[in-house]
Amino acid sequence: MAERGLKDEVDVDLGASLCTGNCADGPIVVVDGKIYKHVDPLVMRDILEATFPQKG
């Protein structure tokens, strides 16, 4: 978040679960109720960039 100028702008809560009913589609990430399937590091970066656009 600091790289995007958002260090003091957002709160991020992380949690974990063994299964969300979509185990075959994992890893699963849920952001604001939206489910993302087959998440790898590059997909996670895309999710974060879309959710938290760069400030300024």
Secondary structure, 3 states (H helix, E strand, C coil): CHHHCCCCCCCCCCCCCCCCCCHHHCCCEEECCEEECCCCHHHHHHHHHHHCCCCC
